[in-house]
Amino acid sequence: MKQHTVIDSPYGPLTLVASDGVLCGLYMAGQRHRPPEENFGDRDDTPFAETTAQLRSYFAGELVEFTVPLGMIGTPFQRSVWEQLRRIPYGETRSYGELARALGNPGASRAVGLANGRNPIGIIVPCHRVVGADGSLTGYGGGLDRKQRLLDFERGLAPR
């Protein structure tokens, strides 16, 4: 059974989606690869209290690592990429190639990029921390402006 809620954030409204009470989606308004609203289930705030509290702490600059349980739905390769994303420390970045090497498949940087783009739980699974090999900003489902703002925020370059 799926449920969802919408919360405000400094980056616009965030739609949180849970399946059987476990977070399986966090989507920004206008996000690429955002599922249709009818896939989000009934509107119900109940399963999102801890996620909402952790997101508020993150946006206040008080939390650097999320601990909410996640129900990541994807292929085994996608889930392995998303797990690598969760290992990128707050305020740091990694390139697609670095992630591919960490997965033991140095030639898979393009596949890593595709999996990164399909990340269903933005911010908490920090796909915004992935940059090009030269450190440049590359695609982000929430838009490059949001990606830059999130990176600046984590680096202490943006107001809290």
Secondary structure, DSSP 8 states (H G I E B T S, - for coil): -EEEEEE--TTS-EEEEEETTEEEEEEETT-TT---GGGS-EE-SGGGHHHHHHHHHHHTT--SS----B---S-HHHHHHHHHHHTS-TT--EEHHHHHHHTT-TT-HHHHHHHHHT-SBTTTS-GGGEE-TTS-----TT-HHHHHHHHHHHTT-S--
